[in-house]
């Protein structure tokens, strides 16, 4: 093959053609007949967009370990959204913890901060939180070293203690209620913006 013949076989950009690729300036037949995708009518598009928006609002992203990503907000609604988004058996644990706190501390302040439900007493700070991990739900007592008996999980911080609840663990509701009442009576964790 002469040099001129080899040059003519290359596409205009100078690269060698790939297997099955047409050479020259002509477009492949499929590209020439390609049409734009069908567009939905205005009503279909609006309904579809609204449904997609609802799905995004009602289906939180699950972060590492299955922890729901819920926007930072005060009140019961974001806490209930967090609990509803908890995966599997952890949802039941979250609902039981929330019910125990609400029963033990009338008028409890609720919020979601740092992708965790927070429970506190107005003007006194947060006393309890929980967070979803792959194999357990971690309950945090911010002033846990002042509780009796001491919650079992140690912390790197001086005042905090943890309780890890795993699938199949029996939750001692009487002990948990006692810890909740004790924790609510103590000065709480005052987070920035709390």
N, C-alpha and C positions, 0 to 999 in steps of 0.2 A: 504494500500500500504506500503510495507516495505521500509526502508531507501534506500537500494540499487536500488530499482525500481524507486524511485523519482530521484535519482542522474542520472540514465541512461536516464531519460526523458529530462534532461536539455541539452542545446547545450554545446559545448566544452568551451565556454567562461564563463560558470557558471551561466548565467542569465536565468530566467524562460522564456520559449517560449511565444511569443505573439500569440494571436488568429489567427489561420490559418497558423502559421509558422511551417514549417517542422522541425522535430528534427533529430538529428544524423548528420553524416558527409556528406551525400549525398546532392548535390546542387539541387535546384528546376529545373525542366525541362526547364523553360523559360530562366534561366541564362545560362544553358549549351548550348542552341542553339542560344544565342544572337550573332549578327554579328556587325561589325563596320559600322558606317554610311557611305553612299556612298560619295566618295570624288569627287569633281568636277575636270574636266580635267584642265590642265595648263591654257588653253585659257579662260575657264569659270571662273576659280579662279581669274585670273588677271583682267578680265573684272568686276567681282563682287567686287573685292577689290578696283578697280579704281572707280566704281560707289559709293561704300560706302565712299571712301575718298572724292569724290565730294560732296556727300550729307552732310558729316560732315562740309566741308568748306562752303557750301551754305546755311546751316540751322543752324544759330546761336542759342545757348541756350537762352531762355528767363528767366531772373532772376526774383526776387520778383517784383510783380506789372507789369510784362510784359516787363521790361527793357531788351533790347538785350545785350548779352555779346559779345562784339567785341574786338578783341585784340588791345592793345595800338599801334597806328600807326599814322604817319603824312600823310596829303594829303587828297584829295577829295574822293578817293576810299573807305577808311574805313568809312568816314562819310556817303557816299551813301549806303554802306552795312548796316550800323546802321539803316538808314531811311527805307531801304527795309525790314528790319527785325522787324520794329515797328508793333505791332498788330493793326488791324482794322482801325478805324477812326484816330488813333494817327499817322499813317503813312502819311496821308494827311496833318496833322498839321506840322509834321517834314519836309515834302517836301516844304510846303509853307514858313516855317521859313528859311530853307536853301536858297530858291530862293530869299527871301527878303534880307537876309544878302549878298548874292552874288551880287545882283543888287545895294544895297546901299553902299557897300564897295568893289570897284574893287581891285583885287589882295589880297583878304582876305586870311589869313592863316587858314587852317582847319586841325583838328586832332581828333582822338578819344582817350580820356584819362579818366580813372576812369569810364569806360562804359558810357561815355557821349560825344556827339559831342562838340567840342570846336572851337571857332572862335576868331581869333586875328589878330593883325597887327605885322608883322615881326619886331623884336627888341623892341616891346613895350608891349608885353604880351597879355593875353586873355581878351576879353571884354564881351563875351557872351557864354552861354552853355545852353543845355536843357537836360532833363532827364525824362524818362517815369515812371509814377506811375500808380497804379491800375485805378484811376478814372480821371486822368488829366496828362497833360504834363507840367512840371515846367520849365519855362524859367528863367535863372539866369543872371542878370546883375551884374558883379563883382564890378563895381563902380556905382551902381544904385542910391545911395543917391545923386549923382551929376547930375542926369537926371531931366529934367523938361518936363511935370509934373512928379512927383515921381511915379515909378511903384508901384502898390498897395500892394504887399506882403512884409512884414517886414522880417528881418533876425536877427539871433543872432550875426552875425558879423556886425561891424560898417558900412562898405561901401556897402554891398550887398543888393540888392532888387530883388524880384521875381514877376513873373506873372504866375499864374496858368491858363491853358487853358483846359476847360472841354468839353466833347462831347456836341455839339450843340451851344457852345459859338461862337458869331460872333467875328472874329479877326479883329480889327481895323488896317488895313494894313498901313494907313497913320501914325497913332500914333506909331506903331511898327517900321516903317522905321525911324521915327524921333528919337526914342530911340536908334536904332541901329547906326545911324550916330553920335549921341551925344556920345555914349559909345565908338565907334571906335576912336574918336578924343581924348579921355582921356588916361592917362597911364593905362595899363591893369594889370591884375592879373599875376604875375610872379611866376608860379609854379616851384617846383624843376625840373630841367631838361627841362624847357621850352625853 
